[in-house]
């Protein structure tokens, strides 16, 4: 929805490209238009998403580099430290897809 005119615009996931995996309701995007059609999107650099699924971390398990995979509420999968659990909210850098820190 255009925040100035409140006009709604529907976009498909393939039109959003890689940024679609970081989106959740309420996320703001900047759209670049050419001849009335959106041609590029620019999302936030950092997003905060809840962890929906991850394996429990085992204390002392450093064979995997001290990280494990976690599925986020948007469906994206990222590597997180062993202390992250389902329900935690994490901050992710959308440019690299890497975990930054646990959100406060």
Secondary structure, DSSP 8 states (H G I E B T S, - for coil): --TTT-------HHHHGGGGGG--TT---EEEEETTEEEEEE--SEEEEEEEEE----TT--TT-SEEEEEETTS-EEEEETT--TT-EEEEETTTTEEEEE--
